[in-house]
Amino acid sequence: MADEFPFEISPMFEGERIRKDGMYVELGGPKSKGFELVRAAEMSEVEDNKFTLIGPDLSDMEEGSRYPLAMVYKIAGELVEADLESIVERRNHEFQNYIQGFMHLNQRDDVWMRVSKDAVAKGMTSFESVAKAIMMLFKNELPFIEAVEAIYITDEAEIDKEIDNARAVYKARDERTRDLHDEDVDTFYGCTLCASFAPTNVCVVTPDRISLCGAINWFDGRAAAKVDPEGPQFAIPKGDVIDAESGEYTGVNEAAKRLSSGEYDRIKLHSFFEYPHTSCGCFEVVGFYIPEVDGIGWVDRDFAGTAPNGLQFSTMAGQTGGGKQVVGFLGIGVNYFRSPKFIEADGGWDRVVWMPKMLKDKVVNDIPEDIRDKIATEEDAADVESLRNFLKDKEHPILERWVEEEEEAPEEEEATEAAPQAGFAAPQMMQMPGNFMPSMPMMSGGGSGGVKIVLKNAKVSIEKVIIKKQD
């Protein structure tokens, strides 16, 4: 795209993955820190195309190592306003992925980047070339930006000074939608920024549902669609209400069919189990169904441990992402926890049974007081059995969904079955919707009259199997 840079720049490089064996350096990510921030400013406050680096440059970094990275852009122009900051900020993700040999994932203070060995060998030895390429793309692709200045920070102490300010900006943006709800508007907004990584994803942003990446709220979507009608954020007419509780609308369903190329034709914005929102891969948190307690757990990118279902975030994210509609798993933005419509169709907070402590602390003031202490963390439950005991001890509302024992187990089974927990039988598996098809390879028994089991997208948990010979 431009001969002045020591790398190729093109949308064709979106989706490029840089694995560890091909990585020169890792920036930010779950084992380091960083953020990206765009601030609107007056023309007199921005020195166009200026680049400032605070900390070591790429050429000073050791191959195979990990460093923090913060990226701050100041933008100015007659049409530039604060409402556009989030949109430009999110385009940093898109434009950095245009650069061959540079991988950008996530958003805000979760950014994670890698530079390839090949890119460095070809001359990408300074962040200045990266920053100047992004500034060029900002002005070329977003004509309302007349001037832009970039500040990159790789000094950890300096990032520590600035990161709280960035988080305060993110929080102020998110607070704007608190008093606006889905029923108050007739237009939602869509986003296709993750299409290169998740081609069938249908990201719908409403007043009550922030984007999965957590970076774009309804006001941001409206501002972006206004100044860049052909851009990746666009209006979705809400249409008629099919089901207000689950958040199903004719306009959203029509958009789902179009944006997913016919893969999906129904989406319920506030449902966990039935026709849930698709999940891209940039989501901040993934929810997972725990059939043993008929409850839902949530885990975020910052949690490095294992959830009670025996899986880590990375494993569940791989199962959930890619633009899929997966019953039993759901990607969301953190701010969706603050929505009054949070998984409303499936019980809302009364269905939540587990969260990492750090995530719970982050949203604790938005958890209803009567259930706040009844949601377990890794300090309370590390597996399903300890989770079940915690929920019983705390008298979590999920117990109402469990089936009370009315009669003792048959005598012949007592010898082989574990004694039931006092007062409750194991919760029954919920009835899955008609569109659900779990996923595992086909297994078949040999010979005539054998067994044939076909499962797709399933996680199967079996506590015991009793096989009896039929007389």
N, C-alpha and C positions, 0 to 999 in steps of 0.2 A: 504493500500500500504506500509506503514512503521509503525512499532510498536513503534518507538521513539517519535511519536507525539500524543497529547491528542485528536486527531480527526481522522476520516477516510478520506482518500484521494483517489478519484476515478473519472474518467470522468462521472460516473453515476450521480454525484451530479450537473453537469452542468445544468443550467436551474432552479435550486432551487430558489424559491422566499421567501424572509423573509418579512412578513407583519409586520405592526406596533405592533400588539398585541403579536407577537413572537420575537420582536427585543430587544436585550439588549442595543445596542448602534448603532448610525448612524455615518458614517465617510465621510466627504466631502459632495458632493451632492449640489443641488441647493440652500440650505439654509446655506451652510458653504463653505469651500474652500479646495483645495488640488490639487495634481498633481502626475503623475508618470513619471519617466524619467530614461532612460538607457543611459549610456555613455561608449564608448569603451576606454580602457586604456591599458597601457603596463603592462606586468606581474609583474614588480617590483612595480607598483602602486596599486596593488590589494592584500589585505590579504584575502585569500580564506576562505569563509564561515563565515567571521566576520560580526557581526550584531551590529549596533549602534542605539540607540533610543534617540531622543532629544524631551523631553516633557513627559507628563504622559503616563503610560502604561495602558493596558486594565483593569488591576486590580484596577487602581486609578480612573477609570471613573464611573460616576453615571449611574445607570440603567435608560434607557429611554431617555438619553441625546444625544447630538450631538456634535461632535468634528471635527476639521480639521485633515487631514492626507495627508502627502506627502511621496512618496516612491521613493528612488533613488537607482539604482543598477549600480555598476561598473563591467564591464565584460572584460575579457582578454583571449587571446589565439592566437595561430599562425595564425588562419584563421579569427580572429575577426577584423572587420573594421567598420568604421563609418556608412556605408550603412546598416549595420545590426541592428543598434540601434532601429529603429522604429519597426522592426519585433520582436525583443526580448521584447520590451516594450509592444507590443500588446499581446504577449503571457502571460504577467502578468495577463491580463484579463481572459484568458482561464484557467491558472493554479490556480488562486485564486478561481475560481468557481469549481475546483476539490475538494476543502476543504468543507467538510460537515459543514453547519452552518455559512458559510462565503459567502456573495453575493457581486459580483463586477459588476458594470455597467459602461458603457461609457469609456472614454479614455482621455489621455493628462491632461489638467487642468479642465476637466469636470468629473473626477472620482467620483463615488458614491458607497459607500460600507455599508453593514450592517452585524452585528454579531448577531447571534441568542442567546436567553436565554439558550436554550438547550446546545449550544456549550460551553458557559461559565460554565454552571453547570457541564459539563463533563471535564473541565480542561483547556479550551482555555482562559487563564487569562493573557497572555503576547503576544505582537506582535512578540517576538523573535521566538516563535514556528511557526507562520505564515510565517515570512521571511525566516526561515531556510528550511521550506517545499518548498517554491518557489525556493530558490537557488538550492535545491536538484533536483527539476523538470527541472530547466533550464539546468543543467549539464547532466541529464539523457536523456532529450528529444532533446537537442540541443548540440550535441557532439563537435561542434566547440568552445564551451565555456569551457575553462580549469580552470578558476578561476572566482569567483563572490563574491562581497561584497555588503551588503545591509545597507542603512541608512534610517530609518523611522523617520518622524518628525510629532509630534502632537502639538508642541508649535506654536501658531498662529503667534507670532511676528517673529519667525524664518522662517516660511513658507512665510510670507510677504517679507522677505529678498531674498528668493530663487526663488520665482515664476516668477519674471520677467526674470531671467536667463533661466528658463525652456522655457518660451514663446519665447525667442530669439532663442533657439535651434530649436523649432518647426517651427518658421518662416524661418530659414535658410534652413531647410529640404524642406519646401514647395517651396521655391524660385527656387530650382534646375530644376523643370520641366517647367519653364516659356518659354524657347525657344525650347522646344520639343513638337511636336504635334502628333495627332493620325495618320496622313498621313505619318509621318516620320518613323514609325516602322511597323513591320509585326507581332508582338506578343503583346498581352495584357496579363494581369494577373488576376487570380481569387482568391477569399479568402472565406474560409468557417469557419472562427473563430466564427461566430455568428450562426452556424447551430443548436446549441442546443436550441437557443431562437427563431430562424427563419428558420425552416428546408427547406423551399422552396426558400429561398433567393438566388439570383444569383448576387454576388458582383463582378463587373467587374472594374478593375483599368486600366486606360489608361493615356497617357501623359496629356490629356485634361480633365480627370475626376478622381479626387482623390476618395479613398474609402469613403463610407457613414459616417464612424466614423471619418474621417478626419486624421487618423493616418498613412495611408499607401499610398504612391504615387507610380508611375510606377517604379522608381528606386528601391524603397524598395521591391516591388514585385519581381523584377528581381533578386535582391540579395538573397532574401529568397528562391526562387525556385532553385537557383544555389546551395546553401549550404545544403538545406533540400528538395530534390526533392519529397519526400513523405509527406511533411508537408502541412499545411492548405493554403499556397500560392503556386500557380502553373501557368504554362503558358497556355494561351488560344490563339491558332493560330487565327489571325484576319480573315483570309479567304478573300473572295471576297467582294467588296463594293456593297451593295444593294442600299443604299441611304446615301451619304456622309453628307448631311445637318442634317438629323435626327440621324446619327450615327448608321446605321443598317448594320451589317456584317454577312456573312454566318457562320463564326466561332463562333461568339458570340451567334447566334441563336442555333447552335448545342450544345454549352455549356449550354445554358439556359434550353434546353429540358432535358439534362442529369442531371444537378445539381438540378433542381426542380422536378425531377422524373416525367417529362411529364406535369407538371402543366402549364408551359409556354414554348412556342417554338419561340417566337419573343421578342426581346428587342431593343428599339431604345434609344441609350445612351444619346442623347441630345434632347429628346422629353419629354414634360410634359404631353401631352394628349394621344398620340397614342402609345400603347405598351411601356409605360415608364419603366425605370429601377425599379426593385423591391426594397422594403424598408425593412430593417432588424429590426430596433428598436434602434440601437446604433447611428443613424444619428444625426448630430449636429443641423440641421435645417429642418423644414418641410415646404413645399410650399403648398398653398391651392388656388383653383380657386374661384373667387368671381363673380358669374354669373351676378349680378346686374350691374357690370361695365365691364364685360368681361375681367377682369385683374387677375393677380396672386399676392398674398401676400406671405410673408415669415416670419416665426417666429422661434426663437431659444430657446434653453433650459433655457437661462438666463432670458428670459422675463416672468415675473410672471403675467402680465396682460392679458386682453382679446383682441383678434384680432377683426377687424371690422365685421367678420362673427359671432361674439358672442361666439367663442370658445377659450379655452386656449391651450397652447402647449400640455399639457398632454393628453387632449381629442383628439386632432388631431393626436398625436403620436400613441395613442391606435388604432385609425381608420386606420392608415397608415402602422404601423409596422407588424412584424410577417412574413416577407418574401413575402408580397403580392404585386401585380401589380395593383395599384388603380388609376384609371383615376380621375384626379381632386385633387389628393394629391401626394406629392413626397418628399421623404427624401433625403438629400444631405449632403456633408461635406462643411464646410464654404469655403474652398479653391476653390470649384467649381464656386463660384461667380467670381473668377479671371480668369476663362477659357474663351478664345475667342469663344468657342463653347457653352457657357452657354445657355441652352434651345433654341438653335439656330433654331430648327424647328418650334418654336412657338412665334418667335418675339424677343427672347433674352431680353435685358434690357427694350426694348420698351413695353414689356408686364407686367413689374413689376410695381405695383401701391402702395404697402404698405410694410413697414418693421419696426420693433422696432428701436428706435433711436440708442440704443447701438450697435445693429447689423449693422445698416447702417453706423455708424461712423467707425466701424471696417473695412469695405470694401469700404469706400467712395472713395478712390483713384482709385479704379477699376471700379467704375460706370462711364459710359460715361458722360462727362461734360455737354452735352446738355440736359440730363435728370436728372441729379443729384438732382436738387432742385424741381423736379416735382414728386418725389416719396414721398408719405406721411409717417409720423411716428405716433405714438400714441399721439404726441403733436399736430398733425394736424387733425387727424380723428380717432374717437372712434367707429364709426358705419358706415354703408353703405351710409347713406344719407350725412353725413359730408365728407365722402371719395369722393363721386360723386361730391360734390360741390368743393372740393379741386382740383380734377383732371380738372374740367372745368376752374377754376380760373387760374390754372397753364398751361393750354393748353397742357396737357399731350398727347403724341402720341396715347394713347389708344382711344382718341376721334375720331380718323379716323376710328375706327372700329364700332363706334356707327352709328346708322341709323338716318340721318337727316329727320326731319319732312317735308313731302311734301304736306300734306293736313291735315285739321283739323279733329278731331275725329267726328264721326256721332253725330248728335244732341241729339239722344235719350240716348247716353252714357255719354254726358257731365255732366249730373246731378249726375251720380254715380261715375265718374272717377275724380281723382285729376287732377288739371291743369298741363299740361306738363311743364317741365323745359324749359326755353327759349332757342330755337335754337336746341334742341336735344330731340329725343325720348329715351325711355329707351333702353339700348343696347339689341340686340337680343341674345338669348341663343345660344352658339356655337353648331355646329353639332358634336356630339360625334362619335368616330370611331365605326366600326361594332362590335368590341370585347367588347364594354362597356355594362355592365349590372348593373344598380344601385342596392343597397341592402336595403330593408326594408321588414318587414313581409308582407305576402300576406293579402290583405283586400278584402272582397267580400260583395256585397249587398245581402240582403235576397230576396227570391222570384224569380220568373222567370224574365228574362230580366234585372237582376240587374247589378251591376258594379263589375268587377273583376280587381284589379290592383296588379301586381306583380313587386316589386322593390327590387333590391339587391345592397348594397354598395352605397346608394344614400343619398345626403343631398339635401333636397327639400326646396327651398325658394319661397314662393308665396306672392306677394305683395297684390293681391286682386283676388277675385273670383266673377264673375257675373253670376248668375243663372236666366234664363228667362223661363217662361212657354211658351211652344210651342202651338200655336193655332191649 
